[in-house]
């Protein structure tokens, strides 16, 4: 897939599934056949927030992903720590360097073992420019299992800029689309009442506009708060807007 073809598909995409499929296919043509993308609006220091608020997309094996997310094991891996505080691309040679120098912690050795068990020996991490003080997005690209880190580095020398463009464009498109990290999106009615709240309408106003009872409006607001896992309607509006779930077709 050429870069122009990739850009055309992503620009026209209307869903995260389409963007992710197009992106993973483009990266696979460059030798990176397993990719994971993560994004949060709720970072605090080195903590990326509640797992229910993370947008995670992956082509890694499900068994690997489950173990990676279990007890937040990814926090222990040097490329992840680098991504939290940097922007750009980072070769995973840093892990091999730490191993050669005997500087791996037990937690890092555990992550390295997990990777080796799943044929993950080489790759790159891309950390994206923050769109706000608490937002963070990054992507981990694993090279084909038969490739060494030297192989991956040689690919990067030739195609690194193109790969970074692919990943950054995908990131910008993904964060512009509606997403429900916990797999539970708002219903059309829940979206509608939250949109009216966002425009300053009271529950009585909304009931009149929708020709329903105040109790019905309050029920939809309560269910929206449950879906979004927040305590107040104001928090629900804020989180739904951050997830691009309001004022969208």
Residue pairs with C-beta under 8 A, 6 or more apart in sequence:
1 22
1 25
1 26
1 29
3 162
3 165
3 166
6 22
6 23
6 26
6 166
6 169
7 169
9 18
9 22
10 19
10 22
10 23
10 169
10 170
10 173
11 173
13 19
13 22
13 173
13 177
14 177
15 177
16 55
16 57
16 174
16 177
16 178
16 179
19 170
19 173
19 174
19 177
20 37
20 57
20 170
20 174
22 170
23 35
23 37
23 166
23 167
23 170
24 35
24 59
26 166
27 33
27 35
27 141
27 163
27 166
27 167
30 155
30 159
30 162
30 163
31 143
31 144
31 147
31 151
31 152
31 155
32 123
32 124
32 141
32 142
32 143
32 144
32 152
32 163
33 59
33 142
33 143
33 144
34 58
34 59
34 60
34 61
34 120
34 141
34 142
35 58
35 59
35 60
35 139
35 140
35 141
35 142
36 56
36 57
36 58
36 59
36 60
36 65
36 68
36 139
36 140
37 55
37 56
37 57
37 58
37 137
37 138
37 139
37 170
37 171
37 174
38 48
38 54
38 55
38 56
38 137
38 138
38 139
39 54
39 55
39 135
39 136
39 137
39 138
39 171
39 174
39 175
40 48
40 49
40 53
40 54
40 55
40 134
40 135
40 136
40 137
41 49
41 53
41 132
41 134
41 135
41 242
41 243
42 48
42 49
42 50
42 53
42 134
43 49
43 84
43 134
43 135
43 136
44 134
46 75
46 81
46 84
48 54
48 84
48 136
50 229
51 69
51 72
52 181
52 182
52 229
53 181
53 182
53 239
54 181
55 174
55 179
55 181
56 65
56 69
56 181
57 174
58 65
60 68
60 118
60 142
61 118
63 118
64 114
64 118
64 120
67 73
67 114
68 74
68 114
73 107
73 110
73 111
73 114
74 80
74 111
75 81
76 105
76 107
76 108
76 110
76 111
77 95
77 108
77 111
78 94
78 95
78 98
78 108
79 90
79 92
79 94
79 95
79 123
79 125
79 140
80 125
80 138
80 140
82 90
82 94
82 125
82 127
83 90
83 125
83 126
83 127
83 136
83 138
84 127
84 136
86 127
87 127
87 128
87 129
87 130
88 126
88 127
88 164
89 124
89 125
89 126
89 127
89 156
89 160
89 163
89 164
90 124
90 125
90 126
90 127
91 124
91 149
91 152
91 153
91 156
92 122
92 123
92 124
92 125
92 149
92 152
93 149
93 153
95 104
95 108
95 112
96 149
98 104
98 108
99 112
104 112
115 121
119 145
120 142
120 145
121 143
121 145
121 147
121 148
121 149
122 142
122 143
122 147
122 148
122 149
122 151
122 152
123 140
123 141
123 142
123 143
123 149
123 152
124 140
124 141
124 152
124 156
124 163
125 138
125 139
125 140
125 141
126 138
126 139
126 141
126 163
126 164
126 167
126 168
127 136
127 137
127 138
128 136
128 137
128 138
128 139
128 167
128 168
128 171
130 136
131 175
137 171
137 175
139 167
139 170
139 171
141 163
141 167
143 149
143 151
143 152
143 155
156 163
175 244
176 244
177 244
178 185
178 243
178 244
178 245
178 248
179 243
179 244
179 245
180 186
180 243
180 245
181 243
182 229
184 227
185 227
185 245
186 194
186 224
186 227
186 228
186 240
186 245
187 220
187 223
189 220
190 220
190 221
190 223
190 224
190 227
191 240
191 245
191 246
192 210
192 220
193 206
193 210
193 217
193 220
193 221
193 224
194 221
194 224
194 233
194 236
194 237
194 240
194 246
195 246
195 247
196 205
196 206
196 209
197 206
197 221
197 233
197 237
198 237
198 241
198 246
198 247
201 209
203 214
203 217
203 218
203 221
204 214
206 217
207 213
207 214
207 216
207 217
210 216
210 217
221 233
221 236
224 233
224 236
224 240
225 231
225 232
225 233
225 235
225 236
228 235
228 236
228 239
228 240
230 236
230 239
237 246
240 246
241 247
